[in-house]
Amino acid sequence: MSAGGPTAVVFDLDGTLVDSMDRFLDVYRAAIRSLGGPRVRSDDIVAAFHVGSTRDLLAHFLGRGVSDAELETFYEHAADAAASIPAFPGISDLLTTLSAAGVKLRLFTGATRRTTQLLLAKLRPRCVLPSRRGRR
């Protein structure tokens, strides 16, 4: 990048790079129902984001613990959804331009590491995830 330009850019994920919120609310609803839970509204899911990880959120709505196999049910739904969520127009070109100019690309998000990896799979170049282990 030219003198005085940025050396790194930190992006948020949903609403900045991809528009995944509505699709992932559908994923939560589908996973909760397929695991025997109640029908929940998007507003209820968003209001419960504070409870923690994906496992914690599922347990909150199911009223019980969530096994590893049940957590995989969520990620199966998530993988299907993520495959059809495109980057916002111009994002791939922006990331390519910044990367070619030597700008480090970083990501800050409240999404779990696994969900983030699913959503970033189609972006080139990829934003680098922090080395600290994310929520599961």
BELHU-V237562 format. One record per backbone hydrogen bond with DSSP energy under -1.0 kcal/mol. CO is the residue of the C=O (numbers start at 1). NH is the residue of the N-H. E is the energy in kcal/mol with one decimal. If there is no record, write none. Layout:
# BELHU-V237562
co=CO nh=NH e=E
co=CO nh=NH e=E
This chain:
# BELHU-V237562
co=2 nh=5 e=-2.7
co=7 nh=104 e=-2.7
co=9 nh=106 e=-2.7
co=11 nh=108 e=-2.9
co=13 nh=16 e=-1.6
co=13 nh=17 e=-2.5
co=13 nh=18 e=-1.7
co=17 nh=88 e=-2.7
co=18 nh=15 e=-3.5
co=20 nh=24 e=-2.7
co=21 nh=25 e=-2.1
co=22 nh=26 e=-1.8
co=23 nh=27 e=-1.7
co=24 nh=28 e=-2.4
co=25 nh=29 e=-2.4
co=26 nh=30 e=-2.8
co=27 nh=31 e=-2.8
co=28 nh=32 e=-2.8
co=29 nh=33 e=-2.4
co=30 nh=34 e=-2.7
co=31 nh=35 e=-1.4
co=32 nh=37 e=-3.0
co=33 nh=36 e=-1.9
co=41 nh=45 e=-1.8
co=42 nh=46 e=-2.7
co=43 nh=47 e=-2.3
co=46 nh=49 e=-1.4
co=48 nh=51 e=-2.3
co=49 nh=52 e=-1.4
co=53 nh=57 e=-2.6
co=54 nh=58 e=-2.7
co=55 nh=59 e=-2.6
co=56 nh=60 e=-2.2
co=57 nh=61 e=-1.7
co=58 nh=62 e=-2.4
co=59 nh=63 e=-2.2
co=67 nh=71 e=-2.2
co=68 nh=72 e=-2.0
co=69 nh=73 e=-1.1
co=70 nh=74 e=-1.3
co=71 nh=75 e=-1.9
co=72 nh=76 e=-2.2
co=73 nh=77 e=-2.0
co=74 nh=78 e=-2.6
co=75 nh=79 e=-2.5
co=76 nh=80 e=-1.8
co=77 nh=81 e=-2.2
co=78 nh=82 e=-3.2
co=79 nh=83 e=-1.6
co=81 nh=84 e=-1.6
co=82 nh=85 e=-1.5
co=88 nh=91 e=-2.0
co=90 nh=94 e=-2.4
co=91 nh=95 e=-2.9
co=92 nh=96 e=-2.2
co=93 nh=97 e=-2.6
co=94 nh=98 e=-2.6
co=95 nh=99 e=-2.5
co=96 nh=100 e=-2.6
co=97 nh=101 e=-1.3
co=98 nh=103 e=-2.5
co=99 nh=102 e=-1.8
co=104 nh=9 e=-2.6
co=105 nh=128 e=-2.6
co=106 nh=11 e=-2.5
co=112 nh=116 e=-2.8
co=113 nh=117 e=-2.6
co=114 nh=118 e=-1.9
co=115 nh=119 e=-2.2
co=116 nh=120 e=-2.4
co=120 nh=123 e=-1.4
co=128 nh=107 e=-1.2
co=135 nh=113 e=-1.5
